């Protein structure tokens, strides 16, 4: 028998602070470090141990949000607010546990994802998560059963990284620009899809020609190697800028400026098409 093992219980907040079973209660959130979970190149996210090894899961990445509910709730909402009070991440549905008693949800230190293109297959609609935050202090707000509670989360930089907070802020701003333009492209694509349902032949031809500038419209996951439109170029650049904590270098900055100019031109053309 396997009579020996190691348990790591390194977040005792829910035990150290007595729970009030009559109300929604949040527990202190321990400081969290931001770090790269995997390499940006040749990524293999699955485990490499044989299936017959007795292992336990690692702690979830990010800020551990622990709260207690007096009763089971069908709907719990969690918001992450930055220092200015802006909601940068919203968590609900199956990702926000509503069981009676103690609950724990991990915020992965990322903002809300971009607008999704609803007219394509699931894997191509766009990421669920957005840009990773710059280390700092954030407010976590939980809503359940008509009650609201908040707690503070402090995100710290990876102590192994040589990048300054200024560098990380610059990279964040670059990635935010890419994501905002990606969202803008998806808004246009959703608008095109809606108009195609009632378009005349001439209108349909103009809309499809414009869509071809935004995306080459892959039809499935095996069809992701076509000639890139603006959407695919933004996806590629986002991955390249996000490879480290460092800001974009010269060639990436050139591409960022080129794609921005292309986006502005297409957004202007879209307003005339509407």
C-alpha positions in Angstrom: 0.0 0.0 0.0 1.0 3.6 -0.5 1.1 4.6 3.1 3.5 7.6 2.7 2.8 10.9 1.1 3.3 14.7 1.4 0.5 17.2 1.7 1.3 20.9 1.1 -1.3 23.1 2.8 0.2 26.5 2.3 -2.9 28.7 2.3 -4.5 28.6 5.7 -6.5 31.8 5.5 -9.9 30.0 5.7 -8.7 28.2 8.9 -6.9 31.2 10.5 -9.9 33.5 10.1 -13.1 32.0 11.6 -15.9 31.8 9.1 -19.3 33.4 9.6 -21.8 30.8 8.3 -24.6 33.3 8.1 -23.2 35.5 5.3 -21.0 35.7 2.3 -17.4 36.0 3.5 -14.1 36.5 1.7 -10.8 35.5 3.2 -7.4 37.3 2.8 -5.7 36.6 -0.5 -2.0 35.8 -0.2 0.4 37.7 -2.4 1.0 36.0 -5.8 3.9 36.0 -8.2 3.5 36.4 -11.9 5.6 33.9 -13.9 5.6 32.2 -17.3 3.8 28.9 -17.0 5.3 27.4 -20.1 7.7 28.2 -22.9 6.2 30.1 -25.8 7.9 27.7 -28.2 7.3 24.0 -28.5 4.6 24.2 -25.8 3.6 20.9 -24.2 1.1 21.6 -21.4 0.2 18.0 -20.5 2.0 15.9 -17.9 4.9 13.8 -18.8 4.8 11.2 -16.0 3.4 7.7 -16.7 -0.3 7.2 -15.9 0.5 4.8 -13.1 2.4 7.4 -11.0 0.7 8.5 -7.8 0.9 12.3 -8.0 -1.3 15.2 -6.9 -2.1 18.4 -8.8 -0.1 21.6 -8.4 -1.6 24.7 -6.9 -3.6 26.6 -9.6 -1.7 29.5 -11.2 -2.6 32.9 -10.1 -4.5 34.5 -7.2 -6.4 32.1 -5.0 -9.8 33.6 -4.2 -11.4 31.9 -1.2 -14.9 32.7 0.0 -17.6 31.1 2.1 -21.3 31.0 1.2 -24.1 30.4 3.8 -26.1 28.4 1.2 -25.8 27.1 -2.3 -26.0 29.8 -4.9 -26.9 29.3 -8.5 -25.1 32.4 -9.6 -21.9 33.9 -8.3 -20.0 36.8 -9.9 -16.3 37.6 -9.4 -14.8 40.9 -10.6 -11.2 41.9 -10.6 -10.7 45.7 -10.5 -7.4 47.6 -11.1 -6.2 50.5 -9.0 -8.4 52.9 -10.9 -11.5 50.9 -10.2 -11.9 49.6 -13.7 -13.2 46.0 -14.0 -10.5 44.1 -15.9 -11.8 40.6 -15.5 -15.2 39.1 -14.9 -15.7 35.5 -13.8 -19.1 33.8 -13.5 -20.9 30.7 -14.6 -19.2 27.4 -14.2 -15.9 29.2 -13.3 -17.3 30.7 -10.2 -18.2 28.0 -7.6 -21.5 28.5 -5.7 -21.5 25.6 -3.2 -22.5 26.1 0.4 -19.5 26.5 2.6 -15.9 27.2 1.4 -15.2 27.8 -2.3 -12.0 28.6 -4.1 -11.5 30.2 -7.5 -8.1 31.0 -9.1 -7.7 34.2 -11.1 -5.0 33.6 -13.7 -3.7 37.2 -13.6 -5.2 37.9 -17.1 -7.8 40.4 -18.2 -11.0 39.8 -20.1 -10.4 38.4 -23.6 -11.1 40.2 -26.8 -14.5 40.3 -28.6 -15.1 36.9 -30.2 -16.0 36.4 -33.9 -19.2 34.3 -33.6 -19.4 33.3 -37.2 -16.4 30.9 -37.2 -15.7 27.5 -35.6 -15.1 27.4 -31.9 -11.3 27.1 -32.0 -11.0 30.2 -34.2 -13.4 32.5 -32.3 -10.6 34.1 -30.2 -9.1 33.6 -26.8 -11.1 33.5 -23.6 -8.4 35.4 -21.7 -6.7 38.7 -22.4 -3.5 40.4 -21.6 -1.6 39.5 -18.4 -1.7 42.3 -15.9 1.3 44.4 -14.8 2.2 43.6 -11.2 0.4 45.8 -8.7 -2.5 45.9 -6.3 -6.0 44.7 -7.3 -9.4 44.5 -5.7 -11.4 41.2 -5.9 -15.1 41.6 -5.6 -17.5 38.7 -5.1 -21.3 39.0 -5.5 -23.6 36.2 -4.3 -27.1 36.0 -2.9 -27.5 39.8 -2.9 -24.3 40.3 -0.9 -21.0 41.8 -1.9 -17.6 41.3 -0.4 -14.1 42.5 -1.4 -10.5 41.6 -0.7 -7.1 42.9 -1.9 -4.8 40.9 -4.1 -1.1 41.9 -4.5 0.5 40.7 -7.7 4.3 40.7 -7.7 6.8 40.3 -10.6 8.7 37.1 -11.1 11.8 37.6 -8.9 13.9 35.7 -11.5 13.1 38.3 -14.2 15.4 41.2 -15.0 12.7 43.2 -16.6 11.6 46.4 -14.9 8.0 47.4 -14.2 8.4 50.1 -16.8 9.3 47.4 -19.4 6.4 45.3 -18.3 4.1 48.3 -18.6 5.4 49.0 -22.1 4.8 45.4 -23.2 1.3 45.5 -21.6 0.5 48.6 -23.6 1.7 47.0 -26.8 -0.4 43.8 -26.2 -3.4 45.9 -25.2 -3.2 47.7 -28.6 -3.0 44.4 -30.4 -6.0 43.0 -28.5 -8.1 46.1 -28.9 -7.5 46.0 -32.7 -8.2 42.3 -32.7 -11.6 43.1 -30.9 -12.3 45.8 -33.5 -11.7 43.3 -36.3 -14.1 40.8 -34.7 -16.7 43.5 -34.3 -16.5 44.2 -38.0 -16.7 40.5 -38.8 -19.8 40.0 -36.7 -21.3 43.0 -38.4 -20.5 41.6 -41.8 -22.1 38.2 -40.9 -25.3 40.0 -39.7 -25.6 42.0 -42.9 -24.9 39.1 -45.2 -28.2 37.5 -44.1 -30.2 40.2 -45.8 -27.7 41.6 -48.4 -28.4 42.0 -52.1 -26.0 40.4 -54.6 -24.1 43.6 -55.0 -23.9 44.2 -51.3 -22.8 40.7 -50.7 -20.0 41.0 -53.1 -18.7 44.1 -51.4 -19.0 42.6 -47.9 -17.2 39.4 -48.9 -14.4 41.4 -50.6 -14.0 43.5 -47.4 -14.1 40.4 -45.2 -11.2 38.9 -47.2 -9.0 41.8 -46.1 -9.9 41.1 -42.4 -9.4 37.3 -42.5 -9.0 34.5 -45.0 -11.9 32.8 -43.2 -10.5 29.3 -42.3 -13.2 26.6 -42.3 -11.7 24.2 -39.7 -8.6 23.6 -37.5 -6.9 21.8 -40.4 -7.3 24.9 -42.6 -5.2 27.4 -40.5 -2.4 27.9 -43.0 -3.9 30.2 -45.5 -2.8 33.6 -46.6 -3.1 35.8 -43.5 -5.6 38.6 -43.2 -5.3 41.3 -40.6 -6.9 39.1 -37.9 -4.3 36.3 -38.4 -1.4 38.9 -38.5 -2.6 40.3 -35.2 -2.7 36.9 -33.7 0.8 36.1 -34.8 2.2 39.4 -33.6 0.5 39.0 -30.2 2.2 35.6 -29.6 5.6 37.1 -30.6 5.4 40.1 -28.3 4.1 37.9 -25.5 7.1 35.6 -25.6 8.8 37.3 -22.6 8.3 40.3 -20.2 10.4 42.5 -22.5 8.9 45.2 -24.7 8.8 44.6 -28.5 12.1 45.0 -30.3 12.6 46.9 -33.6 11.1 44.5 -36.1 8.1 43.8 -33.8 7.6 47.6 -33.3 7.7 48.0 -37.1 5.0 45.3 -37.5 2.9 46.8 -34.7 2.9 50.2 -36.5 2.2 48.6 -39.9 -0.7 46.6 -38.6 -2.1 49.6 -36.7 -2.1 51.7 -39.9 -3.8 48.8 -41.7 -6.4 48.6 -39.0 -7.2 52.3 -39.0 -7.6 52.2 -42.8 -10.0 49.2 -42.7 -12.0 50.6 -39.8 -12.5 53.8 -41.8 -13.6 51.8 -44.8 -16.0 49.8 -42.7 -17.7 53.0 -41.5 -18.4 53.9 -45.2 -19.7 50.4 -45.9 -22.2 50.7 -43.1 
